[in-house]
């Protein structure tokens, strides 16, 4: 059973609730308010991140960039996100949510303002790095909040619900962004996202905290070791765990492929097939909608089958089939394209099992670190699948050029299925043996 550790920072533990309580009931009204705020953070930053697929052609034109530079900038975000991610989970394990998550929202807000001010490649890269630093606390932070404020048995489900909300937000956000670009410039749109971040930062500063210890519970002393030594120790413990490594690899294959399709290559391939920009945005949104269903569903299926390994392997292989059809399948009309794109996202939801298996395979004080390792690998794979094809493609690629460059995606998914097959299977609800 997964249990989130108590934060070891005395300030975080003693923080007074905005609701005027020293101790809040797990799963109560305050728990839902804080979880919804953390989830709103993820939805907001996912909208900024996935909106890059829609605004990047206009940024490319206005800033005089090449397709390789546009794909490289997208990869900069994912690679730096992955690097920062390895530290954010350990910091949450050590200090809790206050004030880390409020600072994270503020950083994404600053990054969004820089993004809106982009006039060249250098500014675009800087914006992506600042965005990545703040966003590295988003998804893992929402998972941490769910584990702290709700019953331990609901950890996997709450994490899946965060991904579901983020995916629904992306599914709605991409067509909405496409429509808004008919009414305003991409700079105005991104400035609007940044302005919303100011309000979100204020809400986090007032409301988000960790639950205080229950009456009679002894407080855990703050670690005396250097913070960086503690972070590296936590990371070493997670990376030395075979189950965590295999979970990160198969989750990275599933989510990394989905990220590269949903953020960059989906609209480009559909455009090469002759789809309008609006319909291409709808198709990409369908992929995110598919993942909104797949993310919580995979944990339900896993519990029903009493297995983590089997649904992971099957999900990855089915995703490989869907991605292969997305790249190489014939254009059979809008209906077939919609089904294929939905399937790409649906089976990409398999990546959520990586967080579940990793969390069940470590001690309670390493939950944030294990989630960060899995999420970091997800974005490393996603970054690689964005930048490598970008350098293989000409500046004005045809459908044939895309087919010649994107073959790596189904290969990565098959390799991910092999990693899932190597897992020591675990029974849902019981922690796996560490090792």
N, C-alpha and C positions, 0 to 999 in steps of 0.2 A: 504494500500500500504506500502511496506517495504522500509525504507530509512535507509542507514547506517549512523551512527552518525559521526560527525567530530571528529578526535582524539583531545584529550585535552592537549596534550603535545606540548608546543610551539616549541620545537626543531623539532619535527616531522613535524609540519605544515610549518615551515620556511625552511625546507631542500630544497636545490637547486636541480633541476632535472639534471640528466646526459645529458638530451637532450637540456639543456640550456634554459629552460623555467621556469618562475615563476608560471605560471598557465597552466595546460594542459587541453585539451578538453576531457570530459568524452566520452569514447567509441572510442577515437582516436588512432593513432599509438602507443603512449607511453602506453596507457591503455592496449592494446593488448600485448605489449612486457612484461609488468609487470605481467599481468594475465598468460601469457604463462610460465614465469619463476616460478610463484607460483604453477602452475599446474605441471610443470616439477619436482618441489620439491616433490609434492604428488606422482607422478608416480614413482620417484626414491625410495622414502621411502617405498611405497607399494611393489615395487619389492624386496626390502630387507626383508620386513615383510613377504610377501607371499612366498618368496623363502625358508623360513624356512621349509615349507612342503617338499621341495625337498632335502635340505641339512641335515635336522635333522637326517635321518638314518645314514649318514656318521659321523656326529658329535657324535651321540650316540655310534657308534662303536669305533671311534678313541679316544674319551675321556672316554670310559668305563662307560657310563651312562645307567641307566635303562629307560624303556619307561615312567614310572611315572615321572622321573626327566626331561625328554625331554618335556613332556606335561606341567609339572609345570613351566619350564622355559618359555614356550610360554605364559602361564597364567600370569607370572610375568610381562611380557611386557604389556599385555592388562590391567591388574589391575593398574599398575603404570601409564600407559598412561591415563587411566580414571581419576586417582587422579590428575595428572598434568593438564589434559584437563580442569577441572573445573576452574583452575586459568588462563590458557592461553587465554581464550576468554575474560575475564575481563581485562587482561593486554592489549590486542589488543584494546578493547573499550577505554581504558585510554590513551595508548601511541601511537597507530597506528603501522604501519608496520616497520618503521625504528627506531632503529636497531634490533628490536625483531626477524624478520624473518631471517636475516643474522646470528644471534646468534643461532637460532634454527637449521639452516642447518649445522652450525659448530658442534653443539652437536651431530647430527645424524652421521656426518663424524667421530667424535671421537668414537662414539659407534660402528660404522662399523669396525674401526680398532681394537677395543677391541674384537669384535665378531670374527674377523679373527684370533685373537691370542688365542682363547679359547682352554684351555687344561684340564679343569675340570668344575664341576658344578658351583663353585663360580664365575669363570671368565665369564661363560655364563650368569649367573644372573646379574652380574655387567654390562655387555654389553647391556643386555635387558633394564636395568633401564636407562642407559644413552641414548640409542636409544629412549626410550619412552618419556623422557624429551624433546628432540628436536622435535620428531614427533608430540607431542601434539599440536604444533603450525601449523602443515602442512595443514590438511584438512580444519580446521576452518580458518586458515590464508588465504587460497585460496578463501574461501567463502567471507571472509572479503574484500579481494582485489576486487572480482567481484562486491560486493555491493558498494564499494567506487568509482570504476572507470567506472561503467556502470550505465545506467538508472535503477531506483529502480524497475520498473516493470519487469526487466529481472533477478532479484535476484535468484528466484527459478530455472530458466533455466540455468543460469551461474553456480550455485551450482551443478545442475545435470550434466552439461558438465564436471565439474571437476571430478566427480565420474565416468563418462563415460571414460574419458582419463585414470584415474587410473586403472579402470577395464580392459580396452584394454591393458594397459601396463602389468598388471598382467597376462592376458591371453597369451600375447606374451612372457612375461618374464619367466613363469614357464617352458614351453618346451625348451626355449633357455637356461635357467640355467641347465636343465637336459642334454642338448646336450653339453654344455660347460664343465660339470663335466666329460665328456668322454675325454676332452683335458687337463684339469688342476685339481688341487686339490681344495677342497672347501675353504681352506684357501687363495689360490691365487685368487679365484673368489671373495670372500668377500673383499680382499684387493683392487681389482679392483673397486668394488662399492665405497669403501672409497675414493679412489683416485679421482673418478668422483665428489665426494662431495667437495673436495678441490676447484675444478673449479667452482662448483655451488655456494659455499660460496663467492668467489670473485665476481661473477656476481651479487649476491644479494647485496653485500656491495656497489657496484657502481650504480646499477640501481633501486632497489626497494624502493619506497617511497609512501606516500599518496599524493593525489592531493592537491595543495595549494588552499586556499579559493578563490572564484571568486572575482574580483574587487568590492569593495564596501561592501563586506560581513564582518560583525564584527567577530573578532576572539573570540572563546570561551575561557574563562580563565581556566587555569589548576586547577583541583580540589585541595583544600587545605587539604582535609582529608588524613589520613594515607592510603597508598596504600592497605594494607591488610584489613583495615576497609572498603574501597571502594569495594574491590573484594567480601568480605563477604556480603556486602549490595546488590550488584548486584545479587549474587547467591541466596540470600534469596528472592529477588523480583521474580526471575525466578522460583525457586522451589515452591514459594507460588502461582504461576499461574497454575490453573488446566489444562489449555490447553497445557502448556509446559510440565507438568508432564506426561500427557497421551500421548503426542507426543513422548516423550523420551521413554516411555514404549513400544509403538508399533514399533518405529524405532529400539529400542534395540533388540526386538525379531527378527525382519527381518534381520538386519545386523549382529547381534551376531551369529545367526545360520549360515549365509553365511560365516562369518569369521572363525568359527570353522571348517566348511567343507573345505573352500578354503585354510586355513593355515595348518591344521593338519589332520583331519579325512578323507577328500576326498581320497587322495592317499592311506591311510592305508586300508580303506574299499575296494577300488578297487583292491588293492593288495591281500586282503583276498578272493576276488571273482576270483582271478586267472589272473588278468590283468598284463601285463608287466609294469615295472616302467615307461617306456616311454609313454605307452598308458594311464596309470594312470595320468601322468602329463598333457597329452592332455585333458583328461576328466575334470580335475580340472580347466584347462585353459578355457574350454568351459563354466564352471560355471561363471567365471569372465567375459567372453565375454557376457554371458547372462545378467549380471548386467550392463554391459556397455550400452546395449540397454534399459534395464528396468529403469535405473536411470533418464534419461531425459524424457523417454516416460510416466512415471507415472504422471509427472506434466502436460504434454500435455493432457492426458486422464482426469485428474482432472479438468483442465480448460474447456475441452469439456463437461464434465458432470455437470459443475457448482457445484462441491462438492469436499470436501477434505475427508470426512468420508467414503463415499461409496467405492471409489477405494482403500482406505487403508484397509478396512475390507476384500474386495474381494481378493486383492493381498496377504494378509497374509494367508487367507484360502487356496488359490491356492499354495502358497509356502509350506504350511503344507502338502498338498497332494504330491507335488514333493519330499519333504524331506523324507516322508514316503516311497515313491517308491524307493528312493536312498538307504534307510536302509534295507527295508524288501522286495522289489520287486525281482522277479526272474531274474536270469541272462539270458536275452533273446538275447544276442549278442551285438556287439559293437554299432550298430545303436540305439537300445533302450537305452543303457547306455548314449550315447551322447545326446539324446533328453532329458532324465531325468536331466542330469547335467546342460544342458543349461537352462531348466525350473527352476531349483533351483536358479540359478543366476538371471534369468529374473524377477521372482516375488520378489526376494530379493531387487530389485530396489525400491520397495514400501517404503523402509526406508527413501528415500529422501523427501517424503511428511512430515515426522516428522520435518525436518528443516524448510520446508515452513510454516507449521502450527505454529510452535513455533515462527518463525520470524514475522508472522502476528499477533501474540497475545501479543507482548510486545512493549514498547516504543522504538523509534529509537536508543536511547543510550544503549540499552540492547541487540542488535542484536548479537554481538559476544558472550555475556554471554549465551544467549538462545541456540545458536548453540553449544557452548561448553558443556552445560548440556546434550543436545540430544546426541552429539557424545560421551561424557563420559559414558553415560548409554549404548550406543551401544557396547563399548569395555568392560564394566563390564560384560554384558551378554555374550559377546564373550569369555571372560576369563573364566567365570564359565563353559561354555559349552566345553571348552578345558580341564580344570583341573579335573572336576568331573568324566567324563568317564575314564580319564587316571588312576585314582585311583580305578576304578571298574574293569579295565581290567587286565588280567594276562600279563606277560612280552612277551609272544608269542601268541597273541590272534588269534582265528579263526573267521570266519564270524559270527558264532553263538554267540561268545562272544561280538562282536560289536553290534549285534542286541539286546543283553540283556542290553547293557550299554547306547546306543544312543537314547532310546525311549524318553528321556527328550526333544529332539529337537522339534518334532511335538507338544508336549504338550506346550512348551514355545510359539510356533507360535500361537496356539489356544488362549492362554492367551493374547498374543499381539493383536489378532483380537478383543477380548472382550474390551481391552483398547481403541482401535480405535473406536469401537461401542459406547463407552461412551463419545466421543468427542462431543462438540457443533459444529455442522457443520457450515462451513463458505463459503461464496461465493468468489471464487478466485478474487484477485485484491482488496478486501476490508479487512481491519484489523478486526479481531475478537475482541469482547469486552474483556478486560483483566479481569482476575479473576480466 
